[in-house]
Amino acid sequence: MGRHNRRHIKIRPSGKTEKSKMKIPAAREITISELPPRGPQALENQCVGLLKETRDGGVVIPDPGYPTSSYGHIIIRKNQLNGAPFGMKVVCEILNPSAKRAEYEGRIVEVLGDPGNNDVEMLAILRQYGLSPVFPASVIDEASRLPLSPSEEQIEEALLHGRKDLRKLTTITIDGEEAKDLDDAISISKLDKGCYRLWVHIADVSEYVTDGSCLDIEAQTRGTSVYLVDRVIPMLPPRLSNGLCSLNPHVPRFTLTCEMKIDPQGAIIDSDIYESIIESDARTSYNEINGILFEDKVIEDYKPLVSMFRQLLELRNILKEKRQKRGNIDFVFPETHVELDDEGKPVDVYPYPINTIHSVIEEFMIAANETVAERFNKMESPFVYRIHEEPDELKINEFMHVARLFGENRRLVGKATPLFFSEMLEDIKDKEYAPALNQLLLRSMAKARYSEKNVGHFGLASQYYCHFTSPIRRYPDLYIHRIIKSWLHQKHQKQYFQGKVADVAYHSSEMEKNSVDAERASVDLKCAEYMMAHVGEEFPGTVSGACPGGIFVKLENTIEGMVPFSSLNEYFEFDERKLEAKGSRGTVYRIGKKVRVKVAAADPLTHHIDFVFCEEK
């Protein structure tokens, strides 16, 4: 499930050094609650936007989605321009943050560059969300002292201390073609009586990123890797994320392994978690294995692995069926894939293709995450869980009301359960309004987050869940690895971890939300740029929502824009309860309705795309 949260992008190599000034807090040994500001709080009382000239100086027009968009235009007096040229993307400091909206004044503290330039626009997003593309010197220095790969001496010492040697076990990684931070690898064996043994090997990042080190403090601060539309802002320096910790093929790697024995019904009847060392036999991709299993493609190097691929698929089917029976809610929302040219200009936008092999890895990672969470919950250990709370009753009642408007008369008796919604989505999956109800149901749900308290995961219908499988790119995974290893080495400091898990959970949740917002901003920017080249063209779409200002329409390529009510030939009223717009002449636009629209305007500065409805012929 978490695997699909990673942005699907083609990363362009960049050897450029950032020329603009940047203040980066030095890493030091501190508690999590004292971490240097990162994310929106890092830019409190600052704003990123476009500097325009006025008679008395200038104004900064804040970038879209910015918390300080409520500032309106920020007045910049001549003596506060600090030599900044007009027409540039800038960072300004708000001098009177307690003022009324129309009276904000500021001063320019940084010039980012020309608007429309890809690198400048991406830098603006990084500044807006308080993200740093470079690491402090202390962190780079600490990383440089680590080896590129474990030495024979280190391996022998690790084996003497109980690390299991799994280098002869057939092991592969499966990921996207462009991925470099390979967190997980898998091995499988078919047993008697229809059982399977599954090994999920996860990079042992905590072997190198030790508690309180410069690397650790920076990873805590970042909380997560961020996948913008054209680049990755990693949680760890590339020497670790793409090198020492990445489970690259044919090199020894330290790992934490979750080994599970699974019966023919998908129940995990035995499991073990331990330190290991592996050597991946192949770095495969989703598309390669999908082609071999479903398109009869032949890849010579993978011929010895085909039987393994088939076993992986068999076990995936068993685990998926088990999850569906217990009520896993399987939302289907295609992610937006933006294809860029060498200059960062969008040349195509389309739904990212997901195949069956994506869910092979998804099922195995979920199984490992549940196994680890259950084990440590029953041990009553301090822990960081991934939770998804039960939905609010009022929001669910509103959703059921809208569902009935579409003719869905299924009754919810008593408390909402994952199985109820899972069965509903399965029943409507082929209906025209299915995407709309999927989206509405998702909006009715709580947001998944990290917590030191286990309340289960509603969407997965799981009693115990955590994030164990991506320590290269998520700090909670790295932190619970540290907890696991403290138990394995019988050096568990319960009181120490008890005092930290709540801070880790809260900060990680905040930084995850911040990264999602930054990623979305980069995609929205490129979608607006892409549609600029298609102004005047017509596209089929689906009404995806409505608001007091207009009607939202999503195109088949996943791009969403708005038809302003002001562009229509009748007066419309927005019915918030029914989520529909009704015109004075009886025209009704409800979510799920198929329409045809023309692109009227697209503005990368605001990320806005305006449509008009095409006349019916």
C-alpha positions in Angstrom: 0.0 0.0 0.0 2.7 2.5 1.0 4.8 1.5 -2.1 2.4 3.3 -4.4 2.8 6.5 -2.5 6.2 6.9 -4.0 6.1 9.3 -7.0 6.5 7.6 -10.3 9.0 9.9 -12.1 11.9 9.7 -14.4 14.7 11.4 -12.4 17.0 13.6 -14.5 20.6 13.5 -13.3 21.8 16.9 -12.1 25.3 17.9 -11.5 24.3 21.5 -10.8 25.2 23.3 -7.7 22.5 25.5 -6.2 23.7 29.1 -6.5 21.1 30.8 -4.3 21.8 31.4 -0.7 20.5 28.9 1.8 20.7 28.7 5.5 20.8 25.1 6.8 20.7 24.4 10.5 23.7 22.5 11.6 23.1 19.0 12.9 23.6 18.4 16.5 22.5 16.0 19.2 19.1 17.1 20.3 15.7 15.6 21.2 13.2 15.2 18.4 11.0 18.0 19.9 13.9 20.4 19.5 14.6 19.6 15.8 15.4 22.5 13.6 12.3 23.8 11.8 11.6 22.0 8.5 8.4 22.1 6.5 5.9 25.0 6.7 7.1 26.1 10.1 10.6 26.7 8.7 9.1 29.5 6.5 6.9 31.1 9.2 6.5 34.8 8.3 8.1 34.2 4.9 6.5 33.9 1.5 7.6 32.7 -1.9 6.1 34.4 -4.9 6.4 36.7 -8.0 7.8 40.2 -7.5 5.9 42.8 -9.6 6.6 46.5 -9.9 4.3 49.2 -8.5 4.5 53.0 -8.3 5.8 52.9 -4.7 8.0 49.8 -5.0 6.6 46.4 -5.7 4.3 43.6 -4.5 4.9 39.9 -4.1 2.1 37.7 -5.4 2.2 34.5 -3.2 2.6 31.1 -5.0 -0.6 28.9 -4.9 -1.3 26.5 -2.1 0.9 28.5 0.2 -0.2 28.9 3.8 0.5 32.6 3.4 -1.8 32.9 0.4 -4.2 34.6 2.9 -1.7 37.5 2.9 -2.9 38.6 -0.5 -0.4 40.8 -2.3 2.5 41.7 0.0 3.7 45.3 -0.3 7.4 45.8 -0.8 8.6 49.4 -0.2 11.5 50.6 -2.4 14.0 50.4 0.5 13.0 46.8 1.1 13.6 45.5 -2.4 17.3 44.8 -1.7 18.2 45.1 -5.3 15.8 42.4 -6.5 14.8 42.7 -10.1 11.1 42.8 -10.9 9.5 39.9 -12.6 11.5 37.4 -10.6 10.5 34.6 -8.2 11.6 35.7 -4.7 11.4 34.9 -1.1 10.1 37.7 1.1 9.9 38.1 4.8 6.7 39.5 6.3 7.6 42.5 8.4 4.1 42.9 10.1 2.7 39.3 10.4 -0.1 40.5 12.8 -1.4 43.0 10.3 -4.7 42.8 8.4 -4.8 40.9 5.1 -4.5 44.0 2.8 -1.8 45.7 4.9 1.0 43.2 4.9 4.5 44.5 4.1 7.7 42.6 3.5 11.2 42.7 2.3 13.0 40.6 -0.2 15.5 38.1 1.3 16.3 35.9 -1.7 16.0 36.0 -5.4 15.2 32.5 -6.9 15.3 33.4 -10.6 13.1 33.6 -13.7 9.5 32.3 -13.4 8.9 29.5 -15.9 12.4 28.1 -15.6 12.0 24.5 -14.4 14.8 24.6 -11.8 13.6 28.0 -10.4 10.0 26.7 -10.1 11.2 23.5 -8.4 13.4 25.6 -6.0 10.4 27.8 -5.3 8.4 24.7 -4.2 11.3 23.6 -2.1 11.4 27.0 -0.4 7.7 27.1 0.0 7.5 23.8 1.8 10.8 24.3 3.8 12.6 21.5 2.0 16.4 21.4 1.6 17.9 19.9 -1.6 21.4 19.8 0.1 22.7 18.2 3.2 24.7 20.0 6.0 28.5 19.5 5.7 28.5 17.6 9.0 26.1 15.0 7.5 28.0 14.7 4.3 31.2 14.3 6.2 29.7 11.6 8.4 28.3 9.7 5.4 31.7 9.9 3.6 33.3 8.0 6.4 31.0 5.0 5.8 32.1 2.3 3.4 30.6 1.8 0.0 29.8 -1.8 0.9 30.4 -4.0 4.0 34.0 -5.4 4.1 34.7 -9.0 4.6 35.9 -8.2 8.1 32.7 -6.4 8.9 30.7 -9.3 7.5 32.6 -11.9 9.6 32.2 -9.8 12.7 28.4 -9.4 12.1 28.0 -13.2 11.6 29.9 -13.8 14.8 27.4 -11.6 16.6 24.4 -13.6 15.3 23.5 -12.0 11.9 22.2 -14.8 9.6 24.0 -15.4 6.3 21.3 -15.6 3.6 23.6 -14.9 0.7 23.0 -18.3 -0.9 19.2 -17.8 -0.7 17.8 -16.8 -4.1 16.7 -13.2 -3.6 15.5 -10.5 -5.9 14.3 -6.9 -5.8 11.3 -5.7 -7.7 10.8 -1.9 -8.3 10.3 0.7 -10.9 12.9 1.0 -13.7 14.2 4.4 -12.4 14.3 3.6 -8.7 17.7 3.8 -7.0 16.7 3.5 -3.3 15.9 -0.2 -3.1 14.6 -0.7 0.4 13.3 -4.3 0.0 14.1 -7.7 -1.4 12.2 -10.9 -1.4 12.8 -14.7 -1.3 10.2 -17.5 -1.5 10.0 -21.2 -1.1 7.0 -23.5 -1.7 6.5 -26.0 1.2 4.4 -29.1 1.7 0.6 -29.0 2.1 0.3 -25.8 0.0 2.3 -23.7 2.4 4.9 -21.0 1.5 7.9 -19.5 3.2 8.3 -15.9 2.4 11.3 -13.8 3.3 11.0 -10.0 3.2 14.5 -8.5 3.5 14.6 -4.8 4.4 17.7 -2.6 4.3 19.3 -2.3 7.7 19.8 1.4 7.6 20.0 1.6 11.4 23.3 -0.3 11.2 24.9 2.9 9.8 22.5 5.7 10.9 23.0 5.5 14.7 20.9 7.2 17.3 21.9 10.8 17.8 24.4 11.0 14.9 24.4 13.8 12.4 22.8 11.5 9.9 20.1 10.5 12.3 19.2 14.1 13.3 19.0 15.1 9.7 16.8 12.1 8.8 14.6 12.9 11.8 14.3 16.5 10.6 13.4 15.5 7.0 11.1 12.7 8.1 10.8 11.3 4.6 12.2 11.5 1.0 10.2 13.8 -1.2 9.5 12.8 -4.8 8.9 16.0 -6.9 7.8 15.6 -10.5 11.4 15.7 -11.8 13.7 15.0 -8.8 14.1 13.3 -5.4 14.9 15.1 -2.2 16.2 12.1 -0.2 15.9 11.6 3.5 19.5 10.2 3.5 22.5 11.3 1.4 22.8 9.4 -1.9 25.9 7.6 -0.6 23.5 5.7 1.7 20.2 5.9 -0.1 21.5 4.8 -3.5 24.6 3.0 -2.4 25.5 1.4 1.0 21.9 0.9 2.1 20.3 0.2 -1.3 19.8 -3.5 -1.9 21.7 -3.5 -5.2 22.4 -6.8 -7.0 25.5 -8.9 -6.5 26.8 -7.0 -3.5 26.5 -8.0 0.2 24.0 -5.9 2.1 23.0 -5.9 5.8 19.2 -6.4 6.2 16.5 -7.0 8.7 14.5 -10.0 7.6 10.9 -10.9 8.4 10.5 -14.6 7.6 6.9 -15.9 7.5 5.4 -19.3 7.0 2.0 -18.9 5.3 -0.7 -21.5 4.9 -2.9 -22.1 1.8 -5.5 -19.7 3.2 -3.0 -16.8 3.7 -2.7 -17.1 7.5 0.8 -16.5 8.9 1.3 -19.6 11.1 4.9 -18.8 12.0 7.2 -15.9 11.8 10.6 -14.6 12.8 12.4 -11.3 12.7 16.2 -11.2 12.6 19.3 -9.4 11.4 20.7 -10.9 8.1 23.0 -10.4 5.2 21.8 -11.0 1.7 23.1 -10.6 -1.8 20.4 -9.9 -4.4 20.5 -12.1 -7.5 18.7 -9.7 -9.7 17.3 -6.2 -9.8 14.0 -6.7 -11.6 11.2 -4.4 -12.5 7.4 -4.6 -12.3 7.1 -4.3 -16.1 9.8 -7.0 -16.7 8.1 -9.6 -14.6 4.6 -8.7 -15.8 5.8 -9.1 -19.4 7.3 -12.6 -18.6 4.2 -13.9 -16.7 1.4 -12.3 -18.8 2.9 -11.4 -22.2 5.1 -14.4 -22.8 8.2 -12.2 -23.0 11.6 -13.9 -22.6 14.5 -12.3 -20.8 17.5 -14.6 -20.9 19.0 -13.5 -17.6 15.7 -14.2 -15.8 15.1 -17.7 -17.1 16.3 -19.4 -13.9 13.9 -17.2 -11.9 10.7 -17.8 -13.8 9.5 -20.5 -11.5 10.1 -18.1 -8.5 8.1 -15.4 -10.3 5.2 -17.8 -10.6 5.4 -18.7 -6.9 5.4 -15.0 -6.0 2.2 -14.6 -8.1 0.5 -17.6 -6.5 1.2 -16.3 -3.0 0.1 -12.8 -3.9 -3.3 -14.2 -5.0 -3.7 -16.0 -1.7 -2.8 -13.0 0.4 -4.9 -10.6 -1.7 -8.0 -12.9 -1.4 -7.6 -13.1 2.3 -7.4 -9.4 2.7 -10.4 -8.8 0.5 -12.4 -11.3 2.6 -11.6 -9.4 5.8 -12.6 -6.1 4.3 -9.6 -4.3 2.8 -10.9 -1.1 1.1 -9.3 -1.0 -2.3 -9.4 2.5 -3.6 -8.5 2.8 -7.2 -7.1 6.2 -8.1 -4.6 6.4 -11.0 -1.6 8.5 -10.1 -0.6 11.3 -12.5 2.5 10.6 -14.5 4.2 13.6 -16.1 6.7 13.0 -18.8 9.3 15.7 -19.1 11.9 16.6 -21.8 15.5 17.4 -21.1 14.6 21.0 -20.1 11.9 20.0 -17.6 9.0 20.9 -20.0 6.0 18.5 -19.8 5.5 16.6 -23.1 2.8 14.2 -21.9 0.5 13.5 -19.0 -1.2 10.2 -18.4 -2.3 7.8 -15.6 0.6 5.9 -14.3 0.1 2.3 -15.4 -0.2 -0.2 -12.5 0.1 -3.9 -13.3 -0.4 -7.1 -11.2 3.2 -7.2 -10.1 2.9 -4.0 -8.3 0.4 -5.7 -6.0 2.8 -8.7 -5.5 5.2 -6.4 -3.7 2.3 -4.5 -2.0 0.9 -7.8 -0.5 4.2 -8.9 0.8 5.1 -5.6 2.3 1.7 -5.5 4.0 2.2 -9.0 5.4 5.6 -8.0 6.8 4.3 -4.7 8.3 1.4 -6.5 10.0 3.6 -9.2 11.4 6.1 -6.8 12.9 3.4 -4.6 14.4 1.6 -7.5 16.0 4.8 -8.9 17.4 5.8 -5.7 19.1 2.3 -4.9 20.2 2.0 -8.2 22.1 5.4 -7.6 23.6 4.0 -4.3 25.0 7.0 -2.4 23.6 7.0 1.3 22.8 6.5 1.5 19.1 5.5 3.7 16.2 2.3 2.4 14.5 0.7 3.4 11.2 -2.9 3.9 12.1 -6.1 4.7 10.2 -8.9 5.6 12.6 -12.5 4.7 12.1 -14.4 7.3 10.1 -16.5 10.0 11.6 -20.2 8.9 11.8 -21.5 12.2 10.5 -19.2 12.1 7.5 -20.2 8.5 6.7 -23.9 9.4 6.9 -23.3 12.3 4.5 -21.5 9.9 2.1 -24.4 7.3 2.3 -26.9 10.1 1.5 -25.0 11.0 -1.7 -24.6 7.3 -2.6 -28.4 6.9 -2.4 -28.7 9.8 -4.9 -26.8 7.6 -7.3 -29.2 4.7 -6.7 -27.1 2.8 -4.2 -29.6 1.7 -1.6 -27.3 -0.5 0.5 -28.2 0.1 4.2 -25.5 0.6 6.8 -26.8 -1.0 10.0 -24.9 -0.2 13.1 -21.2 0.7 13.1 -19.4 1.3 9.8 -17.0 -1.6 9.0 -14.2 -1.9 6.4 -16.0 -4.9 4.9 -19.2 -2.9 4.3 -17.3 -0.3 2.2 -15.1 -2.9 0.5 -18.2 -4.8 -0.8 -19.8 -1.6 -1.9 -16.8 -0.5 -3.9 -16.6 -4.0 -5.5 -20.3 -3.9 -6.4 -20.0 -0.5 -8.2 -16.6 -0.9 -9.7 -17.9 -1.1 -13.3 -20.5 1.7 -13.0 -20.0 5.2 -14.4 -20.1 6.9 -11.1 -17.6 4.5 -9.4 -14.7 7.0 -9.5 -16.8 9.7 -7.9 -18.0 7.6 -5.1 -14.5 6.3 -4.5 -13.3 9.8 -4.2 -16.2 10.8 -1.9 -15.6 7.8 0.4 -11.9 8.6 0.6 -12.8 12.2 1.7 -15.1 10.8 4.3 -12.3 8.8 5.9 -9.7 9.9 8.4 -6.1 10.4 7.2 -3.7 7.6 7.9 -0.9 8.8 10.3 1.7 7.6 12.7 1.0 7.1 16.4 2.6 5.6 19.5 -0.9 4.1 20.2 -2.2 1.2 18.2 -5.8 1.6 17.1 -5.6 -0.5 14.0 -5.8 0.4 10.3 -9.4 0.8 9.1 -8.7 1.0 5.4 -6.6 -2.2 5.5 -9.0 -3.9 7.9 -5.9 -4.6 10.0 -5.7 -4.9 13.8 -2.0 -4.2 13.8 0.0 -2.2 11.3 3.3 -0.3 11.0 5.7 0.9 8.4 8.7 -1.4 8.6 9.6 -1.8 4.9 11.1 1.6 3.7 13.8 2.8 6.1 15.8 4.5 3.4 12.9 6.9 2.7 10.7 7.0 5.8 12.0 7.9 9.3 9.4 5.8 11.2 10.6 2.7 9.5 14.2 3.5 10.5 13.1 4.2 14.1 11.3 1.0 14.6 14.2 -0.9 13.2 16.2 0.6 16.0 13.6 -0.6 18.5 13.6 -4.1 16.9 17.4 -4.3 17.1 17.4 -3.3 20.7 15.3 -6.3 21.5 17.3 -8.6 19.3 20.5 -7.6 21.2 18.7 -7.7 24.5 19.5 -4.1 25.1 16.0 -2.8 25.1 15.6 0.6 26.9 11.8 0.7 27.3 11.7 4.0 29.2 14.1 5.6 26.7 11.9 4.7 23.7 8.7 5.4 25.6 9.8 9.0 25.9 10.5 9.4 22.1 7.9 7.4 20.1 5.2 10.1 20.4 7.5 12.8 19.1 8.7 10.6 16.2 5.1 9.8 15.3 3.9 13.4 15.4 6.8 14.9 13.5 6.8 12.1 10.9 3.1 12.6 10.2 3.6 16.4 9.8 6.5 15.9 7.4 4.6 13.3 5.4 1.7 15.7 4.9 4.2 18.4 3.9 5.9 16.2 1.4 2.6 15.1 -0.2 1.6 18.8 -0.5 5.0 19.6 -2.2 4.7 16.7 -4.5 1.2 17.7 -5.5 2.3 21.3 -6.1 5.0 20.1 -8.5 2.5 18.0 -10.4 -0.1 20.7 -10.5 2.5 23.1 -11.9 3.5 20.8 -14.7 -0.1 20.0 -15.5 -0.9 23.7 -15.9 2.2 24.1 -18.1 1.1 21.1 -20.2 -2.4 22.4 -20.7 -1.1 25.8 -21.9 -0.2 24.1 -25.1 -3.7 22.7 -25.5 -5.8 25.9 -25.0 -8.7 25.7 -27.4 -8.7 21.9 -27.6 -11.6 19.7 -26.6 -11.4 16.7 -24.2 -13.8 14.2 -22.7 -14.0 14.4 -18.9 -16.0 13.6 -15.8 -17.6 16.0 -13.3 -15.4 15.4 -10.2 -16.9 18.0 -7.8 -18.4 21.4 -7.4 -17.9 24.4 -5.2 -19.5 27.8 -4.9 -17.3 29.1 -7.8 -17.8 26.4 -10.4 -17.7 22.8 -11.4 -14.6 20.6 -11.4 -13.9 18.3 -14.3 -11.3 15.6 -14.5 -9.9 14.6 -17.9 -9.0 11.0 -18.8 -5.3 12.0 -18.5 -6.0 12.7 -14.8 -5.7 16.5 -15.1 -8.4 18.5 -13.3 -9.7 21.9 -14.0 -12.8 24.1 -13.3 -15.7 25.4 -15.3 -16.5 28.7 -13.6 -20.2 29.4 -13.1 -19.6 32.8 -14.7 -18.9 31.0 -18.1 -22.3 29.4 -18.2 -25.5 30.7 -19.8 -27.7 30.2 -16.7 -27.6 30.9 -13.0 -26.3 28.0 -11.0 -26.6 27.2 -7.3 -24.3 24.8 -5.5 -26.0 22.2 -3.3 -23.4 21.2 -0.8 -25.4 18.3 0.6 -25.9 16.7 -2.8 -22.6 17.9 -4.2 -24.2 19.1 -7.4 -24.8 22.3 -9.3 -28.3 23.1 -10.4 -29.1 25.7 -13.1 -32.0 28.1 -13.3 -33.1 26.3 -16.5 -33.0 22.9 -14.9 -29.5 21.8 -16.0 -27.8 19.6 -13.3 -24.2 18.7 -13.0 -23.5 16.0 -10.5 -20.3 14.2 -9.8 -19.8 11.3 -12.1 -21.5 12.9 -15.1 -19.7 12.5 -18.4 -19.0 15.8 -20.2 -17.0 17.4 -22.9 -14.9 20.5 -22.2 -12.7 22.9 -24.0 -9.5 24.3 -22.4 -10.1 28.0 -21.9 -7.0 29.0 -20.0 -4.1 27.5 -18.1 -1.9 29.5 -15.7 1.3 27.9 -14.3 1.7 30.9 -11.9 -1.6 30.0 -10.1 -1.7 26.3 -11.2 -5.3 27.0 -12.3 -6.8 25.4 -15.4 -10.1 26.7 -16.7 -12.5 24.8 -18.9 -15.8 25.7 -20.7 -18.4 23.1 -21.5 -18.7 22.3 -25.2 -22.1 22.7 -26.8 -23.9 19.5 -27.2 -24.3 18.5 -30.9 
